[in-house]
């Protein structure tokens, strides 16, 4: 569908689909909106990439009207409270890169527990993720007197070596 603008693609969709997609956009449910647009638009020649462009245009249109998903708190007291509520004893804090086509690169700040063994997401950091994760992770690890691990603080790498128990 090259040469066709996102607005043209939007107009190809039935009114009910447009209403549903806009509802998801206004709730900041980007992936749901993309799925609705893609599933309905596929029969009209729309690719997944086209659906992403259409939804992005809807985000731009609604701007500040969108009920944005709240950011994870990164203050020490909030992180410590989350860690204290986990099952098991926290034995390490780890920062791990992840990414997707919607959010680009971000960092998950994890608490690693023993008995039961597990990883628990304390925060997902999208803005200045490396610096914020390093700062918050080090502070939390110091508060809990456990090691902090961030294998790739300078370069996004979702395959960087993970902490070993």
C-alpha positions, 0 to 999 in steps of 0.5 A: 500500500505504498503511496497511501498515507496513514490517514488514507489507510484509516479511512479504509477501516469501518467506523466501528473499528476506528472507534475501537482503535481510538478507544485503545489509543485514548487508554494508551493501549498501543498494542491493542490498537495496532492489533485491531487495526491490523486484523481489520485492515489486513483484508484491505491490504494493510500490513502490520507496519501500516497498522503501526503507522496508522496508530502512531498517527492517532497518537499524534492526533490525540496528544495530551488527551491520552491517559498515559500509562503511569511511569514506574516509580524510581525513588528509593522508598518505592523500590524498597517497598516493592522489594520488601513485598516480594516472596523470598529474600532479595539476593540481587538487583539487576538491570536488563535491557529489553525493547520492542517496535513500539517503545524502542529500548528500555530497561527493566529493573529486577529483584532476584529472589531466593527461596522461592527463586525468581525474578520480579520486575520492580520498574520499567524505565523508558526515559534515559533508561541506562542512567536511571536504572544504574542510579536506582539499581545501585541505590536499592542494592546498597539499601538491601546490602545485595549486589547490583548487576547491569551487564551493558550500561553503555549500549542497549543489548538484550543478549548481554550476560545475565547475573549468575546465582 
